[in-house]
Amino acid sequence: MTSNAPLQIVHPHVEFVAGVQGGRPVIAGTRFPVSSIVQNHRRGCTVEEILREFPHLKPAQVYDALSYYYDHREQLDQEIAELNDATSAAHLYPPTLKPSDGTNQGLS
């Protein structure tokens, strides 16, 4: 018997957690955004290089993040574009630390 139901793809190493990275997809059990892996891979880093740079990650996590990207390319491309636009990023992901007097003071 053949089913016409769409295949549901599961990414066991990717999760969404309210309050973590603005609800963006992250590596399960971490605060590490999938988009960071994608951006490093786009820059030409191999999985092995990404693992050397971020030794707390496991190969399966990095490969699953890349697989998730290819399954959700449009969504993540939009996220990355917004993150690379400073104005959009500041609006979507405002800083959590604020000066005590309410002003926006720079570092001296």
Backbone hydrogen bonds, N-H to C=O, Kabsch-Sander energy under -0.5 kcal/mol:
donor,donor_aa,acceptor,acceptor_aa,energy
9,I,7,L,-0.6
14,V,11,H,-1.6
15,E,26,V,-2.6
20,V,17,V,-2.3
21,Q,19,G,-0.6
23,G,17,V,-0.5
23,G,20,V,-1.7
24,R,21,Q,-1.7
26,V,15,E,-2.8
27,I,32,F,-2.9
28,A,13,H,-2.3
30,T,27,I,-2.1
34,V,25,P,-2.4
36,S,33,P,-0.9
37,I,33,P,-1.0
38,V,34,V,-2.2
39,Q,35,S,-2.7
40,N,36,S,-2.1
41,H,37,I,-2.5
42,R,38,V,-2.6
43,R,39,Q,-1.5
44,G,41,H,-1.5
45,C,40,N,-2.1
50,I,46,T,-2.3
51,L,47,V,-2.5
52,R,48,E,-1.8
53,E,49,E,-2.2
54,F,50,I,-2.2
57,L,54,F,-2.2
61,Q,58,K,-0.7
62,V,58,K,-1.8
63,Y,59,P,-2.8
64,D,60,A,-2.3
65,A,61,Q,-2.2
66,L,62,V,-2.2
67,S,63,Y,-2.4
68,Y,64,D,-3.0
69,Y,65,A,-2.2
70,Y,66,L,-2.1
71,D,67,S,-1.6
72,H,68,Y,-1.4
72,H,69,Y,-0.6
76,L,72,H,-2.3
77,D,73,R,-2.9
78,Q,74,E,-2.0
79,E,75,Q,-2.1
80,I,76,L,-2.7
81,A,77,D,-2.2
82,E,78,Q,-2.4
83,L,79,E,-2.4
84,N,80,I,-2.0
85,D,81,A,-0.7
85,D,82,E,-0.6
86,A,84,N,-0.8
89,A,82,E,-0.6
89,A,85,D,-2.8
90,A,86,A,-2.4
91,H,87,T,-1.7
92,L,88,S,-3.0
93,Y,89,A,-2.9
102,G,99,P,-1.7
105,Q,103,T,-1.0
